[in-house]
Amino acid sequence: MNADINWSEKVKNLDETIRKEIGIEEEIEAKHILIKVQTKSAEPIEPAFIVGEDETFLDLFVLSPQGPGITSTAVLKDNIQSIGVIGGVSTEKVEVSELNDETPLLDDVSTLYQ
């Protein structure tokens, strides 16, 4: 059943819809879309982003909650109950020299929303 779903495309479309609904109208394509994957197990897989997909598996990079680190994992598509978008990180690059104060970045929802 879930093997026929193209989760990568679904997540991309959901990200675009959310951006429009919260007022981010720019045509900036998200480089990485952070997601939460609920499988048939009790614990969700989050935060993660999709790195690949075939007919059987959804390949993810899962961010470590304890600090910097990424774990590669594959989820059997038939075990997926739902996928939710946590946020998107745009492909727009910012020069480090342009960052004078970090406070405005916390208020800027154009590059990451949650």
Buried (B, 14 or more C-beta within 10 A) or exposed (E): EBEEBEBBEEBBEBBBEBBEEEEBEEEBEBEBBBBBBBBEEEEBBBBBBBBEBEEEBBBBBBBEEEEEEEEEBBBEBEEBEEBEBBBBBBEEEEEEEEEEEEEEEEEEEBBBBE
